[in-house]
Amino acid sequence: MKEKPEERAVRLGEYMIEHRSTVRDTAAVFGISKSTVHKDVTSVLPKLNAGLYKEVRELLDVNKEERHMRGGEATKQKYERMKRMRN
């Protein structure tokens, strides 16, 4: 049985704050799409719990500022793995 969006939004927000999680990681844990996570925490959550939404919004902003560094690190690791495989 599917969970109500309101209940899911609160659970997602709480999870993200507790684990300092990204939208992508949260989606993977809950087995739903990134779009669903983002929509729930940015559209549904503010109507239900303004305090939790504020915390989630701050986390989303931090994650957005840091994403270029995460992407760069992932690329670096990819090429290091490829280099090790060749040797």
Sequence and secondary structure as in RCSB ss.txt:
>XXXX:A:sequence
MKEKPEERAVRLGEYMIEHRSTVRDTAAVFGISKSTVHKDVTSVLPKLNAGLYKEVRELLDVNKEERHMRGGEAT
KQKYERMKRMRN
>XXXX:A:secstr
    HHHHHHHHHHHHHHHT  HHHHHHHHTS HHHHHHIIIIIHHHH HHHHHHHHHHHHHHHHHHHHHHHHHH
HHHHHHHHHHH 
